[in-house]
Amino acid sequence: MLDPTILTIGGIVLGIAIIERILERWGVIDLVDQFAKVMRFILPVAFYSALFYFFATFIL
């Protein structure tokens, strides 16, 4: 079964992507660029932490 933590992280990432698309359509380019710089750091950290959590929970 899927873990609620992984589903929550996936939902947050999906929500962020939708918000970014809306802001891009509205023409708020500067905010989208700043947001993209932050997401380049947060998304890999969230992905690897979720992956580590999965292995620590189900493998060990």
C-alpha positions in Angstrom: 0.0 0.0 0.0 1.0 3.6 -0.5 2.2 5.5 2.6 0.4 8.7 3.5 3.6 10.6 3.8 4.6 9.8 0.2 1.1 10.7 -1.0 1.2 14.0 0.9 4.6 14.9 -0.6 3.3 14.0 -4.1 0.1 16.1 -3.5 2.2 19.1 -2.4 4.4 18.8 -5.5 1.4 18.6 -7.8 -0.2 21.6 -6.1 3.0 23.6 -6.5 3.2 22.7 -10.2 -0.5 23.8 -10.8 0.1 27.1 -8.9 3.2 27.7 -11.0 1.3 27.1 -14.3 -1.4 29.6 -13.2 1.1 32.2 -12.2 2.9 31.7 -15.5 -0.4 32.3 -17.5 -1.1 35.4 -15.5 2.3 36.8 -16.5 3.9 36.9 -13.0 7.2 35.8 -14.5 9.5 37.2 -11.8 7.6 35.3 -9.1 7.7 32.1 -11.1 11.5 32.4 -11.7 12.1 32.9 -7.9 9.8 30.0 -7.2 11.6 27.8 -9.6 14.9 28.5 -8.0 13.6 27.5 -4.6 11.9 24.4 -6.0 15.2 23.2 -7.6 16.5 22.8 -4.1 13.3 21.6 -2.3 12.1 19.0 -4.7 15.2 16.8 -4.8 15.5 17.0 -1.0 11.8 16.0 -0.6 12.3 13.2 -3.2 15.3 11.7 -1.5 13.9 12.1 2.0 10.7 10.3 0.9 12.8 7.6 -0.8 14.9 7.2 2.4 11.8 7.0 4.5 10.3 4.3 2.2 13.4 2.2 2.4 13.8 2.7 6.2 10.2 1.8 6.8 9.6 -1.1 4.5 13.1 -2.7 4.0 14.5 -2.5 7.6 
